[in-house]
Amino acid sequence: MRFWFAILALFAAPVLAQQSMPPAPYAYTQLEDPALEAEATELMETLRCLKCQSQSINDSDAPMAGDMRHQVRSRILAGESPDAIRSWLTQRYGDYVSYQPEVSSTTWPLFAIPLLLLLIVGGVLFTRLGKRRSDKGTE
Amino acid sequence: MRLAYFIPLALFLFFAGLAGYQLTQPKEQNVRSQMIEQPLPDFTLEPALEGMPGVSRADFVDGQPRLLNIWASWCLPCIAEAPHLERLREEGVEIIGIAVRDRPEAVADFLNRYGNPYSRIGSDDISELMLEIGASGVPETYVIDAAGNIRYQHIGDIRAETVPLLLEKLEEVR
């Protein structure tokens, strides 16, 4: 009996993988032109995978990330600029899809506050040190 | 001791408190589509199985609101939402399906098992339509108004309590 089970097991097809579809043409295939591929890679490293949200689509093996890489590579190949592709995606998914920091109406305090703090520190140091020096001058 | 010396400490405690509060808040895991209130983009998808029509933008613009349901035979929550889609169909809603990264045999098998509420099923092998309309997962359901504009996005499987909500949204955009 056990023998026949073993024989049967030999003929069993492995359980089909959940995603049995072939990936999109440019999901795992680089562009032939190294310059274009470099442009695409640079962009893909700064686009968020929507399924695995802490990875870039360049790092992710999620099927959706593969489909996004296909879009990036085929659009670069068609002559679209990386900026146009990024804004095509942010139009659809919002700023969250892009890892590239951008100054906008909501993010400007992130850039302004450090500058403001530096100015305050500079001002405080200047008045303090200036005072000490003038103190010395009067002695 | 001057009171001003406590300002940095107060600021620090404020930010620590803010961070602590944010840590207790649940994170929004879903990336919502920014395409709500936008027209459906132009697209044409081949039929996902033999004997049923494929899907294009033209199927959405003849003066009647519809549901666009993104699903796949490999998606488990899609099994859970199948009876609720069937209920929507019984209520007279036209549901157009988009099968994502799917094979015709698998689609046919799924429909045989869990029912077929769709009038058409297009096949989106490389997430083309998903990316066009800002969908980030399977399943998702969109309310499309009579003029072919995207009006509402439901992320995740349709549950019993989602059915009246979708019916209401469909009524609103009629």
Chai-1 contact restraints between the chains, C-beta under 6 A:
chainA,res_idxA,chainB,res_idxB,connection_type,confidence,min_distance_angstrom,max_distance_angstrom,comment,restraint_id
A,Q18,B,W74,contact,1.0,0.0,6.0,A-B,restraint_1
A,M21,B,R101,contact,1.0,0.0,6.0,A-B,restraint_2
A,A24,B,I126,contact,1.0,0.0,6.0,A-B,restraint_3
A,L50,B,V31,contact,1.0,0.0,6.0,A-B,restraint_4
A,L50,B,S136,contact,1.0,0.0,6.0,A-B,restraint_5
A,P63,B,R101,contact,1.0,0.0,6.0,A-B,restraint_6
A,M64,B,S127,contact,1.0,0.0,6.0,A-B,restraint_7
A,D67,B,I126,contact,1.0,0.0,6.0,A-B,restraint_8
A,D67,B,S127,contact,1.0,0.0,6.0,A-B,restraint_9
A,H70,B,I126,contact,1.0,0.0,6.0,A-B,restraint_10
A,R92,B,Q34,contact,1.0,0.0,6.0,A-B,restraint_11
A,R92,B,M35,contact,1.0,0.0,6.0,A-B,restraint_12
A,R92,B,G134,contact,1.0,0.0,6.0,A-B,restraint_13
A,Y93,B,V31,contact,1.0,0.0,6.0,A-B,restraint_14
A,Y93,B,G134,contact,1.0,0.0,6.0,A-B,restraint_15
A,G94,B,Q34,contact,1.0,0.0,6.0,A-B,restraint_16
A,Y96,B,V31,contact,1.0,0.0,6.0,A-B,restraint_17
